[in-house]
Amino acid sequence: MRRTGTTRRGALTATGALALGAVLTGCGGDDGAADGGGSARSGGRADAVREGNSLRRKAAREGAQLLARYDLVAEAHPAAAAGLAPLRAAVAAHGKALAPPRADDAPDETPPPAPGPVSADPKAAVRELAAAERGRADAHTEALLTAEPELARLLASVAAAAAAHAYLLTELAEETAA
């Protein structure tokens, strides 16, 4: 008898499609930058750009930490690595989309600190990843309040993808053999 309903493969495929849509949606150009406003507008615009870059750096740094955690879990629990690969790829794409534009004279950013140890139990390790994704979704949702519209759309897309990742990781944890 064939199983009906949502399968892990179908759910991962849907998440990949959502993540790709989120990345593509967030990569649109900024039409507001070409308005040629006066000095008062440019001062406010400069502040908004600075604040947006700060939000982007923070989100990219947190994404890099999450990416490192995915790598640690996959390394510690090879049986779970195949299920983590598409989600890890989406997190990497989110990091690229969230990264602020880099000036040529900007100093290299220090790499994020390595995440803590990974649980020896594969189910617990995957559940910890799910909790990290939920935290990421919550952080991006909270950042929406202060983000400029274009960045807010990108953060909302990444937050939705992170929430979907948390759900899928919770399901993967149940399927993972201890």
C-alpha atoms as an extended CHARMM CRD file, in Angstrom:
* protein
*
       178  EXT
         1         1  MET       CA              0.0000000000        0.0000000000        0.0000000000  PROA      1               0.0000000000
         2         2  ARG       CA              1.3920000000        3.3410000000       -1.0120000000  PROA      2               0.0000000000
         3         3  ARG       CA              1.7670000000        6.0560000000        1.5840000000  PROA      3               0.0000000000
         4         4  THR       CA             -0.2270000000        9.2090000000        0.9140000000  PROA      4               0.0000000000
         5         5  GLY       CA              0.2860000000       12.6950000000        2.2270000000  PROA      5               0.0000000000
         6         6  THR       CA              3.3920000000       14.7650000000        2.5710000000  PROA      6               0.0000000000
         7         7  THR       CA              6.6790000000       12.9530000000        2.1840000000  PROA      7               0.0000000000
         8         8  ARG       CA             10.0290000000       14.2420000000        3.3110000000  PROA      8               0.0000000000
         9         9  ARG       CA             11.2240000000       14.4590000000       -0.3040000000  PROA      9               0.0000000000
        10        10  GLY       CA              8.1770000000       16.5000000000       -1.2820000000  PROA      10              0.0000000000
        11        11  ALA       CA              8.5410000000       18.7670000000        1.7130000000  PROA      11              0.0000000000
        12        12  LEU       CA             12.2520000000       19.3360000000        1.0430000000  PROA      12              0.0000000000
        13        13  THR       CA             11.5190000000       20.0640000000       -2.6200000000  PROA      13              0.0000000000
        14        14  ALA       CA              8.8600000000       22.5860000000       -1.6320000000  PROA      14              0.0000000000
        15        15  THR       CA             11.2330000000       24.2080000000        0.8510000000  PROA      15              0.0000000000
        16        16  GLY       CA             13.9130000000       24.4650000000       -1.8090000000  PROA      16              0.0000000000
        17        17  ALA       CA             11.4380000000       26.1480000000       -4.1360000000  PROA      17              0.0000000000
        18        18  LEU       CA             10.3720000000       28.5510000000       -1.3580000000  PROA      18              0.0000000000
        19        19  ALA       CA             13.9810000000       29.3630000000       -0.5500000000  PROA      19              0.0000000000
        20        20  LEU       CA             14.8150000000       29.9890000000       -4.1990000000  PROA      20              0.0000000000
        21        21  GLY       CA             11.7810000000       32.2590000000       -4.4990000000  PROA      21              0.0000000000
        22        22  ALA       CA             12.8290000000       34.1100000000       -1.3510000000  PROA      22              0.0000000000
        23        23  VAL       CA             16.3380000000       34.6470000000       -2.6620000000  PROA      23              0.0000000000
        24        24  LEU       CA             15.1260000000       35.7740000000       -6.0750000000  PROA      24              0.0000000000
        25        25  THR       CA             12.5310000000       38.1010000000       -4.5490000000  PROA      25              0.0000000000
        26        26  GLY       CA             15.1370000000       39.7020000000       -2.3020000000  PROA      26              0.0000000000
        27        27  CYS       CA             17.5970000000       40.3080000000       -5.1470000000  PROA      27              0.0000000000
        28        28  GLY       CA             15.5560000000       42.9960000000       -6.9200000000  PROA      28              0.0000000000
        29        29  GLY       CA             17.0360000000       46.4300000000       -7.5690000000  PROA      29              0.0000000000
        30        30  ASP       CA             16.3520000000       49.4570000000       -5.3840000000  PROA      30              0.0000000000
        31        31  ASP       CA             14.3200000000       51.8810000000       -7.4700000000  PROA      31              0.0000000000
        32        32  GLY       CA             14.2120000000       54.4260000000       -4.6240000000  PROA      32              0.0000000000
        33        33  ALA       CA             17.9530000000       55.1510000000       -4.8730000000  PROA      33              0.0000000000
        34        34  ALA       CA             17.5440000000       56.8680000000       -8.2460000000  PROA      34              0.0000000000
        35        35  ASP       CA             15.1710000000       59.6090000000       -7.0310000000  PROA      35              0.0000000000
        36        36  GLY       CA             17.8470000000       62.3190000000       -6.8620000000  PROA      36              0.0000000000
        37        37  GLY       CA             16.4930000000       63.8690000000       -3.6270000000  PROA      37              0.0000000000
        38        38  GLY       CA             17.9660000000       66.8820000000       -1.8320000000  PROA      38              0.0000000000
        39        39  SER       CA             20.5450000000       66.9480000000        0.9690000000  PROA      39              0.0000000000
        40        40  ALA       CA             17.9520000000       66.4030000000        3.7240000000  PROA      40              0.0000000000
        41        41  ARG       CA             16.7080000000       63.3140000000        1.9320000000  PROA      41              0.0000000000
        42        42  SER       CA             20.2190000000       62.0550000000        1.2640000000  PROA      42              0.0000000000
        43        43  GLY       CA             21.1020000000       62.3710000000        4.9590000000  PROA      43              0.0000000000
        44        44  GLY       CA             18.0590000000       60.3390000000        5.9150000000  PROA      44              0.0000000000
        45        45  ARG       CA             18.8180000000       57.9040000000        3.1220000000  PROA      45              0.0000000000
        46        46  ALA       CA             22.4170000000       57.5240000000        4.3330000000  PROA      46              0.0000000000
        47        47  ASP       CA             21.1570000000       56.7060000000        7.8250000000  PROA      47              0.0000000000
        48        48  ALA       CA             18.7300000000       54.1640000000        6.4090000000  PROA      48              0.0000000000
        49        49  VAL       CA             21.4930000000       52.5720000000        4.3250000000  PROA      49              0.0000000000
        50        50  ARG       CA             23.7840000000       52.4200000000        7.3630000000  PROA      50              0.0000000000
        51        51  GLU       CA             21.0340000000       50.8660000000        9.4880000000  PROA      51              0.0000000000
        52        52  GLY       CA             20.1440000000       48.4300000000        6.6970000000  PROA      52              0.0000000000
        53        53  ASN       CA             23.7800000000       47.3880000000        6.3200000000  PROA      53              0.0000000000
        54        54  SER       CA             23.9890000000       46.8540000000       10.0770000000  PROA      54              0.0000000000
        55        55  LEU       CA             20.9000000000       44.6080000000        9.9740000000  PROA      55              0.0000000000
        56        56  ARG       CA             22.3300000000       42.7640000000        6.9700000000  PROA      56              0.0000000000
        57        57  ARG       CA             25.6990000000       42.1960000000        8.6930000000  PROA      57              0.0000000000
        58        58  LYS       CA             23.9860000000       40.8570000000       11.8060000000  PROA      58              0.0000000000
        59        59  ALA       CA             21.7320000000       38.5440000000        9.7810000000  PROA      59              0.0000000000
        60        60  ALA       CA             24.6450000000       37.3350000000        7.6380000000  PROA      60              0.0000000000
        61        61  ARG       CA             26.7650000000       36.6710000000       10.7560000000  PROA      61              0.0000000000
        62        62  GLU       CA             23.9470000000       34.6680000000       12.3710000000  PROA      62              0.0000000000
        63        63  GLY       CA             23.4510000000       32.7840000000        9.1010000000  PROA      63              0.0000000000
        64        64  ALA       CA             27.1630000000       31.9220000000        8.9950000000  PROA      64              0.0000000000
        65        65  GLN       CA             26.9400000000       30.5670000000       12.5360000000  PROA      65              0.0000000000
        66        66  LEU       CA             23.9210000000       28.4550000000       11.5620000000  PROA      66              0.0000000000
        67        67  LEU       CA             25.7500000000       27.2080000000        8.4750000000  PROA      67              0.0000000000
        68        68  ALA       CA             28.6790000000       26.1460000000       10.6610000000  PROA      68              0.0000000000
        69        69  ARG       CA             26.2440000000       24.3080000000       12.9530000000  PROA      69              0.0000000000
        70        70  TYR       CA             24.7610000000       22.4580000000        9.9510000000  PROA      70              0.0000000000
        71        71  ASP       CA             28.3000000000       21.4120000000        8.9950000000  PROA      71              0.0000000000
        72        72  LEU       CA             29.0600000000       20.1800000000       12.5140000000  PROA      72              0.0000000000
        73        73  VAL       CA             25.8510000000       18.1430000000       12.7070000000  PROA      73              0.0000000000
        74        74  ALA       CA             26.4220000000       16.6310000000        9.2510000000  PROA      74              0.0000000000
        75        75  GLU       CA             29.9940000000       15.7530000000       10.1880000000  PROA      75              0.0000000000
        76        76  ALA       CA             29.0290000000       14.2500000000       13.5520000000  PROA      76              0.0000000000
        77        77  HSD       CA             26.0100000000       12.3480000000       12.1780000000  PROA      77              0.0000000000
        78        78  PRO       CA             26.6310000000       11.2610000000        8.5570000000  PROA      78              0.0000000000
        79        79  ALA       CA             23.2670000000        9.4530000000        8.4170000000  PROA      79              0.0000000000
        80        80  ALA       CA             21.4860000000       12.8090000000        8.7590000000  PROA      80              0.0000000000
        81        81  ALA       CA             23.7430000000       14.6180000000        6.2600000000  PROA      81              0.0000000000
        82        82  ALA       CA             21.6230000000       13.7950000000        3.1920000000  PROA      82              0.0000000000
        83        83  GLY       CA             18.5050000000       15.2470000000        4.7890000000  PROA      83              0.0000000000
        84        84  LEU       CA             20.3860000000       18.3560000000        5.9100000000  PROA      84              0.0000000000
        85        85  ALA       CA             22.0640000000       19.1070000000        2.5600000000  PROA      85              0.0000000000
        86        86  PRO       CA             19.1760000000       20.9610000000        0.8360000000  PROA      86              0.0000000000
        87        87  LEU       CA             18.4260000000       23.0020000000        3.9510000000  PROA      87              0.0000000000
        88        88  ARG       CA             22.0990000000       23.8620000000        4.3690000000  PROA      88              0.0000000000
        89        89  ALA       CA             22.2410000000       24.9910000000        0.7340000000  PROA      89              0.0000000000
        90        90  ALA       CA             19.2490000000       27.2690000000        1.3190000000  PROA      90              0.0000000000
        91        91  VAL       CA             20.8890000000       28.7800000000        4.4260000000  PROA      91              0.0000000000
        92        92  ALA       CA             24.0350000000       29.4620000000        2.3630000000  PROA      92              0.0000000000
        93        93  ALA       CA             21.9360000000       31.1670000000       -0.3400000000  PROA      93              0.0000000000
        94        94  HSD       CA             20.1880000000       33.2660000000        2.3230000000  PROA      94              0.0000000000
        95        95  GLY       CA             23.5910000000       34.3560000000        3.6270000000  PROA      95              0.0000000000
        96        96  LYS       CA             24.6340000000       35.5350000000        0.1740000000  PROA      96              0.0000000000
        97        97  ALA       CA             21.3520000000       37.4060000000       -0.3200000000  PROA      97              0.0000000000
        98        98  LEU       CA             21.5800000000       39.0750000000        3.1030000000  PROA      98              0.0000000000
        99        99  ALA       CA             25.2410000000       40.0770000000        2.8740000000  PROA      99              0.0000000000
       100       100  PRO       CA             25.6390000000       43.8550000000        2.6730000000  PROA      100             0.0000000000
       101       101  PRO       CA             27.3960000000       45.3200000000       -0.3310000000  PROA      101             0.0000000000
       102       102  ARG       CA             31.0990000000       45.3220000000        0.3380000000  PROA      102             0.0000000000
       103       103  ALA       CA             33.2170000000       48.3940000000       -0.2550000000  PROA      103             0.0000000000
       104       104  ASP       CA             36.7120000000       47.8050000000       -1.6140000000  PROA      104             0.0000000000
       105       105  ASP       CA             38.2760000000       49.6210000000        1.3490000000  PROA      105             0.0000000000
       106       106  ALA       CA             36.1900000000       47.7950000000        3.9750000000  PROA      106             0.0000000000
       107       107  PRO       CA             38.1570000000       45.6090000000        6.3780000000  PROA      107             0.0000000000
       108       108  ASP       CA             37.5640000000       41.8860000000        6.2700000000  PROA      108             0.0000000000
       109       109  GLU       CA             34.9920000000       40.8110000000        8.8080000000  PROA      109             0.0000000000
       110       110  THR       CA             36.0920000000       38.4400000000       11.4970000000  PROA      110             0.0000000000
       111       111  PRO       CA             34.5900000000       34.9990000000       11.0950000000  PROA      111             0.0000000000
       112       112  PRO       CA             31.8040000000       34.1240000000       13.5220000000  PROA      112             0.0000000000
       113       113  PRO       CA             32.7490000000       32.0760000000       16.5540000000  PROA      113             0.0000000000
       114       114  ALA       CA             32.4020000000       28.3480000000       16.1230000000  PROA      114             0.0000000000
       115       115  PRO       CA             29.0960000000       27.0070000000       17.4310000000  PROA      115             0.0000000000
       116       116  GLY       CA             29.1460000000       24.9220000000       20.5800000000  PROA      116             0.0000000000
       117       117  PRO       CA             29.4430000000       21.1570000000       20.6740000000  PROA      117             0.0000000000
       118       118  VAL       CA             26.9400000000       18.9740000000       18.8410000000  PROA      118             0.0000000000
       119       119  SER       CA             24.8230000000       16.4620000000       20.7140000000  PROA      119             0.0000000000
       120       120  ALA       CA             25.9650000000       12.8440000000       20.4180000000  PROA      120             0.0000000000
       121       121  ASP       CA             22.3580000000       11.7940000000       19.8120000000  PROA      121             0.0000000000
       122       122  PRO       CA             21.4270000000       12.4060000000       16.1460000000  PROA      122             0.0000000000
       123       123  LYS       CA             17.7990000000       13.1880000000       16.9760000000  PROA      123             0.0000000000
       124       124  ALA       CA             18.8240000000       15.7320000000       19.5960000000  PROA      124             0.0000000000
       125       125  ALA       CA             21.3720000000       17.3110000000       17.2360000000  PROA      125             0.0000000000
       126       126  VAL       CA             18.7340000000       17.7630000000       14.5140000000  PROA      126             0.0000000000
       127       127  ARG       CA             16.2690000000       19.1320000000       17.0830000000  PROA      127             0.0000000000
       128       128  GLU       CA             18.9100000000       21.6720000000       18.1440000000  PROA      128             0.0000000000
       129       129  LEU       CA             19.1940000000       22.7510000000       14.4990000000  PROA      129             0.0000000000
       130       130  ALA       CA             15.4020000000       23.1160000000       14.3910000000  PROA      130             0.0000000000
       131       131  ALA       CA             15.5350000000       25.3190000000       17.4890000000  PROA      131             0.0000000000
       132       132  ALA       CA             18.2740000000       27.4460000000       15.8990000000  PROA      132             0.0000000000
       133       133  GLU       CA             16.1380000000       27.8670000000       12.7640000000  PROA      133             0.0000000000
       134       134  ARG       CA             13.1350000000       28.8970000000       14.8990000000  PROA      134             0.0000000000
       135       135  GLY       CA             15.3190000000       31.4540000000       16.6530000000  PROA      135             0.0000000000
       136       136  ARG       CA             16.5100000000       32.7410000000       13.2840000000  PROA      136             0.0000000000
       137       137  ALA       CA             12.9250000000       33.0790000000       12.0600000000  PROA      137             0.0000000000
       138       138  ASP       CA             11.9960000000       34.9960000000       15.2120000000  PROA      138             0.0000000000
       139       139  ALA       CA             15.0270000000       37.3090000000       14.9370000000  PROA      139             0.0000000000
       140       140  HSD       CA             14.3030000000       38.1570000000       11.3030000000  PROA      140             0.0000000000
       141       141  THR       CA             10.6400000000       38.7520000000       12.0780000000  PROA      141             0.0000000000
       142       142  GLU       CA             11.5820000000       41.1460000000       14.8780000000  PROA      142             0.0000000000
       143       143  ALA       CA             14.0360000000       42.9690000000       12.5830000000  PROA      143             0.0000000000
       144       144  LEU       CA             11.1650000000       43.7070000000       10.1850000000  PROA      144             0.0000000000
       145       145  LEU       CA             10.0380000000       46.5180000000       12.4670000000  PROA      145             0.0000000000
       146       146  THR       CA             13.1100000000       48.6450000000       11.7750000000  PROA      146             0.0000000000
       147       147  ALA       CA             14.1230000000       47.5220000000        8.2870000000  PROA      147             0.0000000000
       148       148  GLU       CA             13.5980000000       49.5590000000        5.1420000000  PROA      148             0.0000000000
       149       149  PRO       CA             10.9350000000       48.0660000000        2.8140000000  PROA      149             0.0000000000
       150       150  GLU       CA             13.2380000000       46.1780000000        0.4290000000  PROA      150             0.0000000000
       151       151  LEU       CA             15.2400000000       44.6300000000        3.2670000000  PROA      151             0.0000000000
       152       152  ALA       CA             12.0190000000       43.9160000000        5.1750000000  PROA      152             0.0000000000
       153       153  ARG       CA             10.7160000000       41.8670000000        2.2380000000  PROA      153             0.0000000000
       154       154  LEU       CA             13.9600000000       39.9000000000        2.1220000000  PROA      154             0.0000000000
       155       155  LEU       CA             13.9560000000       39.3310000000        5.8830000000  PROA      155             0.0000000000
       156       156  ALA       CA             10.3250000000       38.1990000000        5.7640000000  PROA      156             0.0000000000
       157       157  SER       CA             11.1530000000       35.6900000000        3.0340000000  PROA      157             0.0000000000
       158       158  VAL       CA             14.1430000000       34.3420000000        4.9380000000  PROA      158             0.0000000000
       159       159  ALA       CA             12.1080000000       34.1980000000        8.1650000000  PROA      159             0.0000000000
       160       160  ALA       CA              9.4290000000       32.1580000000        6.3770000000  PROA      160             0.0000000000
       161       161  ALA       CA             12.0710000000       29.8190000000        4.9770000000  PROA      161             0.0000000000
       162       162  ALA       CA             13.6480000000       29.4460000000        8.4330000000  PROA      162             0.0000000000
       163       163  ALA       CA             10.2540000000       28.5570000000        9.9120000000  PROA      163             0.0000000000
       164       164  ALA       CA              9.7810000000       25.9470000000        7.1820000000  PROA      164             0.0000000000
       165       165  HSD       CA             13.2790000000       24.6140000000        7.8920000000  PROA      165             0.0000000000
       166       166  ALA       CA             12.4130000000       24.3060000000       11.5820000000  PROA      166             0.0000000000
       167       167  TYR       CA              9.3300000000       22.2630000000       10.7030000000  PROA      167             0.0000000000
       168       168  LEU       CA             11.2660000000       20.0320000000        8.3090000000  PROA      168             0.0000000000
       169       169  LEU       CA             14.0840000000       19.5270000000       10.7860000000  PROA      169             0.0000000000
       170       170  THR       CA             11.5780000000       18.5270000000       13.4560000000  PROA      170             0.0000000000
       171       171  GLU       CA             10.1690000000       15.9330000000       11.0430000000  PROA      171             0.0000000000
       172       172  LEU       CA             13.6850000000       14.7950000000       10.0930000000  PROA      172             0.0000000000
       173       173  ALA       CA             14.5480000000       14.3520000000       13.7740000000  PROA      173             0.0000000000
       174       174  GLU       CA             11.6400000000       11.9250000000       14.1250000000  PROA      174             0.0000000000
       175       175  GLU       CA             12.8640000000        9.9220000000       11.1280000000  PROA      175             0.0000000000
       176       176  THR       CA             16.5020000000        9.8860000000       12.2150000000  PROA      176             0.0000000000
       177       177  ALA       CA             17.7240000000        6.6640000000       13.7570000000  PROA      177             0.0000000000
       178       178  ALA       CA             19.3950000000        7.0410000000       17.1360000000  PROA      178             0.0000000000
